[in-house]
């Protein structure tokens, strides 16, 4: 079971590019943001984004990360570094439950909590 903070629970098994906040606002990671950094600290994996129009930061943080697998496709090019393709949440089970294609990389992992945050995910 995964907990979602700062967002409505995404539908499982559907590739998505947007997250909806509890107030109904939509955060379109694909069209409105560029990936700025990815950071792994202990069991926390953070993806930091910056708005292409206003420069406002946002972040997606995964806590309680287990079984992280990152694959760089053979055809990876640096121009993909600031883009996301999509992510999806798989139902809980004995397999990985998050698939996130970002920065040209393919991330798969299980986690306990997914958080959508504004400037609360700070750069360090």
Secondary structure, DSSP 8 states (H G I E B T S, - for coil): --EEESS----TT--BSEEE-TTS-EEEHHHHEEEEEEEEETTEEEEEEEETTT--EEEEEEES-EEEEEEE-TT--GGGTT-EEEEEE--SSSS--EEEEETTEEEEEE-SEEEEESTTS---
